[in-house]
Amino acid sequence: MKVYVIGGGGLAGEVIDALCAQPASAEIEIAGVFDDDTRLGSGLVHGFPYKGVLLDFIENTPENPHYVWGIGDNAVRERLASEFAKANNQAVTVIHPSAAVCRHTEISAGCYVAAFSFVGPGSVIRAHSIVNAGASVGHNARIGEFAQLCPGVRVSGFCQVGRGAFLGSNSVLAPGRTMGDYSQLGACSFAHRDLPKGSLAVGVPAKVVL
């Protein structure tokens, strides 16, 4: 399968590495990288050719191309996914071979599950979300669309993480807690209570500050 990488920054490098680590049977061909930073056009991007800006991906690639995300910003992924869907572009999920993904999980299109992460049984990860390196999703947890778990995050069992939510590096969500849509939990924070929609919580225990 031929895929294009959307975004050329650091996350794109990690996703490309995960694609290159797939077993030969996966037969994945990285066809190039698209990014609105035209300075990337002066050479290879993480070892693969720069193909142009994002509009070029929509207008100048073969019909219904497959793509993977190399963009960490939740809001940008959400905006672009809507545009790509209108153009019938197809999002592909990338799971690093070192990730431990249990049976009876549901991982939707456009997700990235990074190296040494864990996805527990009965859990659900909705479309276009990121489970970064060393993060874990406990059993029966639900991760909403366009959410991001940064490196080392711990989402405990039966948690609910809303659409577009962001969990900073090494933060922890206590069992059964809920993060509202577009809420944020600061790095190294511990949330033992539910977080309202659009809020920012930091500290141990985490307190809502915005």
N, C-alpha and C positions, 0 to 999 in steps of 0.2 A: 504494500500500500504506500502511495506517495503522499507525504504530508508537508505542509508549510508551517513554519514557526512564526507566530505573531508576536513581535517584540524582540529586541536585540540586546537587552540588558542582562543583569546578573541571573535573574530567574530563567531567562532563555537559555543561558549556558547550562544551568542545572537540568532543565527539561531535555535539552539536546543530549546531555550525558546519559540521562535515563533512557532515552530512545536508543542511543548507541549501545547501551548495556543489555538490551533485549536479546533473547536467544535468536539464533539465525532463523528459526522457524517462523518468527514474527514477520519477516520480509517487509520491513519498514524502510522506506527511502525518504531521507530528508531532502526536499527539493529546493529549499532556500529559506531566507529570512526576510520578513517585511517589518519595517519600522519607519515612523515618520521622521526620524533623525537621519537626514540624508548624508551626514558625515560618515555614516557607516559604509557608504558606497565606495569608499577608497580602498576597501580590501575585504577579506573574508570576515564573517561574523561567527565567532566560535567554530571556525573551520568550515563554514558553509557560505555559499554566495548570497550577497545582499540582492534582493529582487526589486526593491522599491518601497514606496510609501504605502500606507494601508489602502488607499483608494486604488492603487495598482492591483492589490490582491483581489479586490472586488471586481474590477473591470477587466483585468488582463490575464487572469489565470484560466486554466481549462474549466469547463462547466462543472459546477458543484464540487469544488475542491475540498479536500480535508485539511484541517488545521489543528494545531496545538497551541496552547497559550504559553507565551513567554513574558507575560505582563502580570506583575504582582498587585497593582492597584485595583481594588475591588470595583470601584466606580467606573474605571475605564473599561474593565472587562465587561461589566454590565451594559455599558453604552454600546460597545463594539459588537457584543453578541447579538443585540437587537438588529444592528445594521447587517451583520453577516447572515442572520436568519432570513432577512428579507431577500438576500441574494442567493439563498439556498446553499450557503457554505456549511460544511459538515464538521462539527467539533468532535475531536477524538480525545479519549481519556488516556493518560499516561500513568502507569504504575511502575515504579522502579522495582527490578527483580528482588532487591533486598527487603522490600516492604513486606510485613506480615499481614496479609488480608485474610481474615477468617471466612469460612464458608457462611452462606446465608447472610451476606451483606448485599447492599444495593449501592452501586456507585454509578452515577449518571454521566452523561456525555460532557466532555470538556473539563473534567477534573484532572488534577495532578496530585498523585500520592507519591511522596518523595522517599528517598533512601532511608532505611532503618525506622520507618514509621510503622504504626500498628493500627489496624481497623478491626474492632471487635465484632463478635457475632451479633446479628440482629440489628446492626447499625445501618444508617442510611446517610449517604452523602449526595446531596442534590447537585444539579448541573453547575459547571464552571467554578467549582470550589477548589481550594488548595489545602492539602495536608502536608505541611513542610517537613523537613528532615527531622527525624527523631520525635515527631509529635505522635500522640495516641488518641484514638477515639474509642471510648469505652463501649461496652455492650449495650445495645438497644438505644444508643444515642442517635440524634437526628441533627444533621448539619444542613442548613439551608443553602439555597443557591447563592453563588458569588461570595461566599464566606471565605475567610482565610485563617488557618491555624499556623502561626509562625513556628520556627524551630523549637522543639522541646515542650510544646503545649501539651497539657493533660486535660482532656475533656472526659469527665467521669461517666459512669453508666447512667442511662436514662436521662441524660441532659438533652436540652433543646437549644440549638444555636440558630438564630434567625438569619434571614436573608441579608447578605452584605455585612454580616458581623465580622469583627476583627479581634483576634486574640494574640496579644504580643508575646514575644519569645519567653518561654518558661513560665507562662501564666497557667493557672489551674482553675477549673470550674468544678465545684463540688458536686457530688452525686445528685441527680434529679433537678439541678438548677436550670433556669431558662435565661438565655440572652435574647433580648428583643431584636427585631430587625435593625440593622445598621448600628448596633451598639458596639462599644469597644471596651476591651479589658487590657489594661496596661501590662507591660513586660514585668514578669516576676510577681504579679499580683495573684491573690487568692480570693475568688468570688464564692462566698458561702450563702449568698442570697441572690434572688433573681435580679437581673439588670433590665431596666426599662428600655423601650425602643429609643434609639438615637442617643443613648447616654454614654458617658465615659466614666469608667471606674478604675481606680488605682489603689494600690496598697495591700497590706496584709493585716487584718482582712480588708478586702476592697471596699472603698467608699465611693459613691457617685459624686463626681466633682463637676460634671457638666450635663 
